[in-house]
């Protein structure tokens, strides 16, 4: 799989570290109920199809949100997390 790094161009997947679904960035408030924290820490979807994931690109030290299809392995887009959350 090739991931299009916005800084370095298309790169092999082995240069990246997978971190999980991008919803991991949506942390509950510090004073949120225990149920919200339990859901955040332990419940994960595993959809077939288009997902948004967090990947870390080691050479340029960038966090990316990568949109990809888990069925076809097609990478649809990649952008810095800073832009994805703006």
C-alpha positions in Angstrom: 0.0 0.0 0.0 1.3 3.5 -0.9 0.2 6.5 1.2 0.5 10.0 -0.2 2.3 12.0 2.4 1.6 15.7 1.9 5.2 16.5 2.8 7.1 13.7 1.1 4.8 12.4 -1.7 3.7 8.8 -2.2 5.5 6.5 0.2 5.5 2.8 1.1 3.3 1.9 4.0 6.3 0.5 5.9 7.5 4.1 6.6 4.3 4.7 8.6 2.9 3.6 11.9 -0.8 2.9 12.1 -2.5 4.3 15.2 -6.2 3.5 14.7 -9.4 5.3 13.8 -9.2 9.1 13.7 -12.1 9.3 16.2 -9.4 8.7 18.8 -8.8 12.4 18.5 -12.3 13.1 19.9 -11.5 12.7 23.5 -14.3 13.1 26.1 -14.1 16.2 28.4 -11.9 15.7 31.4 -15.0 15.7 33.7 -17.1 13.4 31.4 -19.0 10.5 32.8 -17.2 7.2 33.3 -19.4 5.7 30.6 -18.1 8.2 28.0 -14.5 7.3 28.9 -15.2 3.6 28.8 -16.7 4.0 25.4 -13.8 6.0 24.2 -11.1 3.6 25.5 -12.7 0.2 24.8 -15.4 0.4 22.0 -14.1 0.4 18.4 -15.9 -0.1 15.1 -14.4 -2.3 12.5 -16.2 -1.2 9.3 -15.7 -2.7 5.9 -15.4 0.1 3.4 -14.2 3.7 3.8 -12.5 4.7 7.0 -10.4 7.5 8.4 -7.3 6.5 10.3 -4.4 8.0 12.1 -0.9 7.3 10.7 2.5 8.6 11.8 5.1 9.1 9.1 8.4 8.5 10.7 10.7 10.3 8.2 9.0 13.7 8.3 7.5 13.2 11.8 4.0 14.1 10.7 0.6 12.8 12.0 -1.8 12.2 9.1 -5.5 11.4 8.8 -5.7 8.8 5.9 -9.0 8.0 4.3 -8.9 4.6 2.8 -11.1 1.7 1.7 -10.5 -1.4 3.9 -12.1 -3.6 1.2 -10.2 -2.5 -1.9 -7.1 -1.2 0.0 -7.4 2.0 -2.0 -6.1 5.2 -0.3 -8.5 8.0 -1.1 -6.7 10.9 0.6 -4.2 11.9 3.3 -3.8 15.2 5.1 -2.1 16.5 8.2 -4.1 16.0 11.4 -3.8 19.7 12.0 -5.8 20.4 8.8 -8.2 17.6 9.4 -9.3 19.0 12.8 -9.4 22.7 11.8 
